[in-house]
Amino acid sequence: MLHHRNNEKKQALAEKTLPLRSIILAIHIVWSLTSPKLAQASANMDTSDRFPIYIPPPPLLSKPKTDEK
């Protein structure tokens, strides 16, 4: 009976840790997919198109100085 109870505890613990493990696994997969691109981007740091995705600057910085009053 004690052995059966112990297995239930292990099962409960596994169910608690499963979400965390799947999150870590998902992050690991995403990182492994993106890190080669990041490495390539840092290798081509001197070229103008080092970042494939263009991130526009915040509205405050993109406004010309003449518009500010």
C-alpha positions as CSV (number, residue, x, y, z in Angstrom):
1,M,0.0,0.0,0.0
2,L,2.8,2.4,0.8
3,H,4.5,1.7,-2.5
4,H,1.2,2.6,-4.3
5,R,0.9,5.8,-2.4
6,N,4.5,6.7,-3.3
7,N,3.7,6.3,-7.0
8,E,0.8,8.6,-6.7
9,K,3.0,11.2,-5.1
10,K,5.5,10.8,-8.0
11,Q,2.7,11.1,-10.5
12,A,1.4,14.3,-8.9
13,L,4.9,15.8,-8.8
14,A,5.4,14.9,-12.5
15,E,2.1,16.6,-13.4
16,K,3.3,19.7,-11.5
17,T,6.7,19.9,-13.2
18,L,5.5,19.0,-16.7
19,P,4.3,22.6,-17.6
20,L,7.7,24.0,-16.5
21,R,9.6,21.3,-18.5
22,S,7.5,21.9,-21.6
23,I,8.1,25.7,-21.3
24,I,11.8,25.2,-21.0
25,L,11.8,22.8,-23.9
26,A,9.8,25.3,-26.0
27,I,12.3,28.1,-25.1
28,H,15.2,25.7,-26.0
29,I,13.7,24.9,-29.4
30,V,13.1,28.5,-30.2
31,W,16.6,29.5,-29.1
32,S,18.2,26.7,-31.1
33,L,16.3,27.9,-34.2
34,T,17.1,31.6,-33.7
35,S,20.7,31.4,-32.4
36,P,22.2,30.4,-35.8
37,K,20.5,33.5,-37.2
38,L,21.8,35.7,-34.4
39,A,25.3,34.3,-34.8
40,Q,25.1,35.0,-38.6
41,A,23.8,38.5,-37.9
42,S,26.7,39.2,-35.5
43,A,29.2,37.8,-38.0
44,N,27.9,40.3,-40.6
45,M,27.9,43.2,-38.1
46,D,29.6,45.6,-40.6
47,T,27.0,45.1,-43.3
48,S,24.0,47.4,-43.5
49,D,21.4,44.6,-43.4
50,R,22.6,42.8,-40.2
51,F,19.1,42.5,-38.8
52,P,16.6,40.8,-41.2
53,I,13.7,42.2,-39.3
54,Y,13.5,46.0,-39.3
55,I,12.5,47.5,-36.0
56,P,11.2,51.0,-36.4
57,P,12.3,53.5,-33.8
58,P,9.8,54.7,-31.2
59,P,7.5,57.5,-32.5
60,L,9.3,60.1,-30.3
61,L,12.7,59.4,-31.9
62,S,11.4,59.1,-35.5
63,K,9.7,62.5,-35.5
64,P,11.8,65.3,-37.0
65,K,13.0,68.0,-34.6
66,T,11.0,70.7,-36.4
67,D,7.7,69.0,-35.4
68,E,8.5,69.4,-31.7
69,K,7.3,72.6,-30.1
